[in-house]
Amino acid sequence: MDKLLQCVGAEVAYNTTVLFNSETHANDVFIPNYSSTYFVLVGNGDLTDQSFAGQTVTVNGSVAVNTATKKYGYGSIYKPSGSSNYLNIPAHGIHGNMVNFGTGDFTIEFWGYTTNNAVGCLAMSATDGTTIIITVGENGTGQVSAGVRATSWNVNSANNAIPNNTWKHIAVSRSSGVGRIHIDGVMVSSAAWTTNFTGASNFQIGRRETSYGAGECYFDDIKITYTGYSDASFTPSRLKFAPSYGYNSVPVNIKTNSSYFSNSEPTLATIDMRGAKFGTYGMRFDGDTFFMLDIMSDAYFTGDFTVEAWVYPKTISSMYDAIFSIQADCEWCRDRYNNLNNQGLVISTNLLCIGAAYAGSYSSPVSVNQWSHIACCRVGSNVTVYINGVSVLSVTNSASLGTSTASRCAIGVFDSVSTGGRYYFNGFIDDFRITKDAARYTANFTPPTSALTV
């Protein structure tokens, strides 16, 4: 039987043994407080709610993803100055009004960056102001204020201002009738707050009501939950996911930190409901995340092989943006001990590297914002890359690839050099499968029409 490493969605099997199963463990692998998280917006290539609620987000004016000024990942959400620039979320989405908190607990939190803290900015509110309003700088000093229209601010950060040109984590929450503001995880204000939030108007990000709080600013990692913070301090972190995985009942060594890459922040990719070509879940990559697998020689190729997947790039920053790399914890044609001319393999969105050299670019590359099937097969010494079943590159190579067990393969990143990982994939990957010792495709073919099987 041919040896397999299969990721169906994020469901992985090796010789039919499950590695990790996103379909089974959906509640384990999404945002913490999964069932009470009603909105997540991270700005990594699109402006789509990443929570289970799937709220509709409409862009008004010139709000856009910005890749230059960001806290994490591929980019942030840039809101230019002016009341016509904002995001709108309908009052009644598929799970109702996400900010109809009633008298219960809630948290609205985000990373914010302002260029002028003397004007209202980093604002959020309902269209008619009947529900919660959050704004920064309306008093001319950069303080955080929260409340309801036509009343005094229920809670504000007083002398704790948000400085210009600096990323700050802001959390406005209520727990058991007490409202709190935390800045960078430290509580700076608290007060009784028992307002019954029942407003039925749309919710906006980037202005309050219809004309206020409209200064230039950036948002990143916005999250709304139906739980509240206490007085205790906490360490703000990037919105990450917590996967469950196993390999023959033994935890898989999926690298998530600087053990192999010099990046200081976590780099684990995630499981996402909108990341599926088939089924419900797939793998999501944010332009600086990846899965690294300690499968050692089981994924190294001495003969024929097939690597295939369905891919959906949200953006392509470089033709080198990688779908799969066989030696990702080092430079792709070296091993971790810096030995030169170690034979590697990288399958990118628009090119192939194999052996110890760039092999060529595709005659028709993978397209953005749509699903494409990509397969790389070797039979004998003939290596062919197919996109949507059509050959786009053919080269000759018969080398043993990645035979150094000191290196590890990865999904979603090209390799790691002295500055850390480079050429990350940004988008979704589903039905990823490696077949060892067999070329599944030897001529143009019709791409799979259902989920891959072992």
Residue pairs with C-beta under 8 A, 6 or more apart in sequence:
1 15
2 435
2 436
2 437
2 438
3 14
3 15
3 298
3 435
3 436
3 437
4 13
4 14
4 15
4 16
4 433
4 434
4 435
4 436
4 454
5 12
5 13
5 14
5 19
5 293
5 295
5 298
5 299
5 433
5 434
5 436
6 12
6 13
6 14
6 432
6 433
6 434
6 452
6 454
7 19
7 283
7 309
7 411
7 429
7 431
7 432
7 433
8 278
8 279
8 430
8 431
8 432
8 433
8 451
8 452
9 22
9 23
9 271
9 275
9 276
9 278
9 279
9 280
9 281
9 282
9 283
9 430
9 431
9 451
10 20
10 21
10 22
10 29
10 243
10 271
10 281
10 282
10 283
11 18
11 19
11 20
11 21
11 22
11 23
11 24
11 279
12 18
12 19
12 20
12 21
12 245
12 432
13 19
13 454
14 247
14 295
14 298
15 454
16 454
17 247
17 248
18 246
19 245
19 246
19 247
19 252
20 243
20 244
20 245
20 246
20 252
21 244
22 29
22 243
22 271
22 280
22 281
22 282
22 283
23 279
23 280
23 281
25 243
25 244
26 271
26 273
26 280
26 281
27 34
27 35
28 242
28 243
28 244
29 241
29 242
29 243
29 244
29 270
29 271
29 281
30 37
30 52
30 241
30 271
30 273
31 37
31 40
31 50
31 51
31 223
31 239
31 241
32 242
33 225
33 227
34 52
35 52
36 225
36 226
36 227
37 51
37 52
37 53
37 223
37 224
37 225
38 51
38 53
38 55
38 95
38 98
38 224
38 225
38 226
39 49
39 51
39 53
39 55
39 89
39 98
39 222
39 223
39 224
40 49
40 50
40 51
40 222
40 223
40 224
40 239
41 47
41 48
41 49
41 50
41 57
41 77
41 87
41 205
41 219
41 221
41 222
41 223
42 50
42 72
42 73
42 220
42 221
42 222
42 239
42 286
43 65
43 66
43 70
43 73
43 74
43 75
43 76
43 77
43 219
43 220
44 65
44 73
44 74
44 75
44 286
44 287
44 314
44 426
45 65
45 74
45 75
45 286
45 287
45 314
45 315
45 426
45 427
46 65
46 314
47 57
47 59
47 63
47 64
47 65
47 77
47 87
48 57
48 274
49 55
49 56
49 57
49 89
50 272
50 274
51 223
52 273
53 93
53 94
53 95
53 98
54 93
54 94
54 273
54 274
55 89
55 90
55 93
55 94
55 95
55 98
56 89
56 90
56 93
57 87
57 88
57 89
58 87
58 88
58 89
58 90
59 87
60 84
60 85
60 86
60 87
60 88
61 80
61 82
61 84
61 85
61 86
62 80
62 85
63 77
63 78
63 79
63 80
63 85
63 86
63 87
63 206
64 77
64 78
65 74
65 75
65 76
65 77
65 78
66 75
66 76
66 77
66 78
66 218
67 74
67 75
69 76
69 78
69 113
69 218
70 76
70 218
70 220
71 111
71 113
71 167
71 220
71 221
71 238
72 111
72 220
72 221
72 238
72 265
72 286
72 288
73 220
73 238
73 286
73 287
73 288
73 289
74 286
74 287
74 288
74 315
74 426
75 287
76 111
76 113
76 218
76 219
76 220
77 87
77 205
77 218
77 219
77 220
77 222
78 218
79 85
79 86
79 87
79 121
79 205
79 206
79 216
79 217
79 218
79 219
80 216
81 214
81 215
81 216
82 214
83 207
83 210
83 211
83 212
83 214
85 206
85 207
85 214
86 204
86 205
86 206
86 207
86 214
87 204
87 205
87 206
88 202
88 203
88 204
89 98
89 202
89 203
89 204
89 205
90 202
91 97
91 126
91 199
91 200
91 201
91 202
91 203
92 200
97 131
97 199
97 200
97 203
98 203
98 224
99 106
99 108
99 126
99 131
99 132
99 197
99 199
99 203
99 224
100 131
100 197
100 198
100 199
100 200
101 132
101 174
101 197
101 226
102 196
102 197
102 198
103 177
103 194
103 195
103 196
103 197
104 174
104 226
105 173
105 174
105 175
105 176
105 226
105 227
105 228
106 173
106 174
106 197
106 224
106 225
106 226
106 227
106 228
107 171
107 172
107 173
107 174
107 223
107 224
107 225
107 227
107 228
107 229
108 124
108 132
108 134
108 171
108 172
108 173
108 222
108 223
108 224
109 169
109 170
109 171
109 172
109 173
109 182
109 222
109 223
109 236
110 122
110 169
110 170
110 219
110 220
110 221
110 222
110 223
111 167
111 168
111 169
111 170
111 219
111 220
111 221
111 236
112 122
112 136
112 162
112 167
112 168
112 169
112 170
112 217
112 218
112 219
112 220
113 165
113 166
113 167
113 168
113 217
113 218
113 219
113 220
114 121
114 122
114 136
114 137
114 142
114 162
114 164
114 165
114 215
114 216
114 217
114 218
115 164
115 165
115 215
115 216
115 217
116 137
116 164
116 215
116 216
117 136
117 137
117 141
117 142
117 161
117 162
117 163
117 164
118 137
118 140
118 141
118 142
119 137
119 138
119 140
119 215
120 135
120 136
120 137
120 138
120 208
120 212
120 213
120 214
120 215
121 135
121 136
121 137
121 213
121 214
121 215
121 216
121 217
122 134
122 135
122 136
122 137
122 162
122 170
122 213
122 215
122 217
122 219
123 133
123 134
123 135
123 136
123 204
123 205
123 206
123 207
123 208
123 212
123 213
123 214
124 132
124 133
124 134
124 135
124 203
124 204
124 205
124 206
124 208
125 131
125 132
125 133
125 134
125 135
125 149
125 203
125 204
125 207
125 208
125 209
125 213
126 132
126 133
126 199
126 201
126 202
126 203
126 204
126 209
127 201
127 202
127 203
127 204
127 209
127 210
128 149
128 199
128 201
128 209
129 148
129 149
129 150
129 208
129 209
130 148
130 149
130 198
130 199
130 200
130 201
131 148
131 197
131 198
131 199
131 201
131 203
132 146
132 147
132 148
132 172
132 195
132 197
133 145
133 146
133 147
133 148
133 149
133 208
133 209
134 144
134 145
134 146
134 170
134 172
134 208
135 144
135 145
135 146
135 208
135 212
135 213
136 142
136 143
136 144
136 145
136 162
136 170
136 213
136 217
137 143
137 162
137 215
138 145
138 212
138 213
139 145
141 161
142 161
142 162
142 163
142 164
143 156
143 157
143 158
143 159
143 160
143 161
143 162
144 156
144 157
144 160
144 162
144 170
144 172
144 181
144 183
144 188
144 189
145 153
145 155
145 156
145 157
146 153
146 154
146 155
146 156
146 172
146 179
146 181
147 153
147 154
147 155
147 195
148 154
148 195
148 197
149 209
154 179
154 191
154 193
154 195
155 172
155 179
155 180
155 181
155 189
155 190
155 191
155 193
156 181
156 189
157 181
157 183
157 188
157 189
158 188
158 189
160 181
160 183
160 188
160 189
162 168
162 170
162 183
167 220
168 183
168 184
169 182
169 183
169 184
169 185
169 236
170 181
170 182
170 183
171 180
171 181
171 182
171 183
171 185
171 229
171 236
172 179
172 180
172 181
173 179
173 180
173 182
173 228
173 229
174 180
174 193
174 228
175 227
175 228
175 229
175 230
176 228
177 192
177 193
177 194
178 190
178 191
178 192
178 193
179 190
179 191
179 192
179 193
180 187
180 189
180 190
180 228
180 229
180 230
180 231
181 187
181 188
181 189
181 190
182 188
182 229
182 233
182 234
184 236
185 233
185 234
185 235
185 236
186 233
187 229
187 231
187 232
187 233
190 231
205 219
205 222
206 214
206 217
206 219
207 213
207 214
221 238
221 239
223 239
238 265
238 266
240 266
240 268
240 270
241 268
241 270
241 271
243 254
243 268
243 270
243 271
245 251
245 252
245 254
246 252
252 293
252 294
253 294
254 268
254 291
254 292
254 293
254 294
255 261
255 267
255 292
255 294
255 329
255 408
256 266
256 267
256 268
257 263
257 264
257 266
257 267
258 264
260 292
260 328
260 329
260 336
260 408
260 416
261 267
261 329
261 416
261 420
261 421
262 416
262 418
262 419
262 420
263 288
263 420
263 421
267 288
267 289
267 290
267 421
268 289
268 290
268 291
269 283
269 284
269 285
269 286
269 289
269 290
269 291
269 411
269 412
270 283
270 284
270 286
270 289
271 281
271 282
271 283
271 284
272 281
272 282
272 283
272 284
272 428
273 280
273 281
274 284
274 428
275 281
275 282
275 283
275 284
275 312
275 428
275 429
275 430
276 282
276 428
276 430
277 310
277 312
277 371
277 428
277 430
277 431
278 310
278 430
278 431
278 450
278 451
279 430
279 451
282 428
282 429
282 430
283 291
283 411
283 412
283 428
283 429
283 430
283 432
284 427
284 428
285 411
285 412
285 424
285 425
285 426
285 427
285 428
285 429
286 426
287 315
287 317
287 424
287 425
287 426
288 421
288 424
289 412
289 424
290 328
290 410
290 411
290 412
290 413
290 421
290 424
290 425
291 410
291 411
291 412
292 328
292 329
292 408
292 409
292 410
292 413
293 299
293 408
293 409
293 410
293 411
294 408
295 408
295 409
296 405
296 408
297 403
297 405
298 436
299 326
299 402
299 409
299 434
299 436
300 326
300 400
300 401
300 402
300 403
300 405
301 326
301 345
301 378
301 400
301 401
301 402
301 436
302 400
302 401
302 403
303 378
303 437
304 377
304 378
304 379
304 380
304 437
304 438
304 439
305 377
305 378
305 434
305 435
305 436
305 437
305 438
305 439
306 375
306 376
306 377
306 378
306 433
306 434
306 435
306 438
306 439
306 440
306 441
307 324
307 345
307 347
307 375
307 376
307 433
307 434
307 435
308 373
308 374
308 375
308 376
308 431
308 432
308 433
308 435
308 440
308 452
309 323
309 324
309 373
309 374
309 429
309 430
309 431
309 432
309 433
310 371
310 372
310 373
310 374
310 429
310 430
310 431
311 323
311 349
311 366
311 371
311 372
311 373
311 374
311 425
311 427
311 428
311 429
311 430
312 369
312 370
312 371
312 372
312 427
312 428
312 429
312 430
313 321
313 349
313 366
313 367
313 368
313 369
313 425
313 426
313 427
314 368
314 369
314 426
314 427
314 428
315 368
315 426
315 427
316 349
316 350
316 365
316 366
316 368
316 426
317 423
317 426
318 423
319 348
319 349
319 350
319 351
319 361
319 365
320 346
320 348
320 350
320 351
320 414
320 422
320 423
321 348
321 349
321 350
321 414
321 423
321 424
321 425
321 426
322 328
322 346
322 347
322 348
322 349
322 410
322 412
322 413
322 414
322 415
322 423
322 424
322 425
323 347
323 348
323 349
323 374
323 411
323 412
323 425
323 429
324 345
324 346
324 347
324 409
324 410
324 411
324 432
325 332
325 344
325 345
325 346
325 347
325 409
325 410
325 413
325 414
325 415
326 332
326 344
326 345
326 346
326 401
326 402
326 407
326 409
327 333
327 334
327 335
327 342
327 344
327 345
327 402
327 404
327 407
327 408
327 409
327 415
328 407
328 408
328 409
328 410
328 413
328 414
328 415
328 416
328 421
329 336
329 407
329 408
329 410
329 415
329 416
330 336
330 338
330 407
330 415
330 416
331 338
331 415
331 416
331 417
332 344
332 345
332 346
332 353
332 414
332 415
333 340
333 341
333 342
333 343
333 344
333 353
333 355
333 356
333 357
334 340
334 341
334 342
334 344
335 342
335 404
335 406
335 407
336 404
336 406
336 407
337 406
339 404
341 356
342 356
342 402
342 403
342 404
342 407
343 355
343 356
343 399
343 400
343 401
343 402
343 403
344 353
344 354
344 355
344 356
344 401
344 402
344 415
345 353
345 354
345 376
345 401
345 402
346 352
346 353
346 354
346 414
346 415
347 374
347 376
347 385
348 414
348 423
349 365
349 366
349 425
350 361
350 362
350 365
350 366
351 358
351 359
351 360
351 361
351 362
352 358
352 359
352 360
352 362
352 376
352 383
352 385
352 393
352 395
353 359
354 383
354 395
354 397
354 399
354 401
355 397
355 399
355 401
359 383
359 393
359 395
359 397
360 393
360 395
361 393
362 385
362 387
362 392
362 393
363 392
363 393
364 387
364 390
364 392
365 387
365 392
366 372
366 374
366 387
368 427
371 430
372 387
372 388
373 386
373 387
373 388
373 389
373 447
373 448
374 385
374 386
374 387
375 385
375 386
375 440
375 441
376 383
376 384
376 385
376 386
377 383
377 384
377 386
377 439
377 440
377 441
377 442
378 384
378 397
378 439
379 439
379 442
380 398
381 396
381 397
381 398
382 394
382 396
383 394
383 395
383 396
383 397
384 391
384 393
384 394
384 441
384 442
385 391
385 392
385 393
385 394
386 392
386 441
386 444
386 445
388 447
389 441
389 444
389 445
389 446
389 447
390 444
391 443
391 444
402 409
411 425
411 429
411 432
412 424
412 425
412 429
413 421
413 422
413 423
413 424
413 425
414 421
414 422
414 423
414 424
415 421
415 422
415 423
416 422
431 448
431 451
431 452
433 452
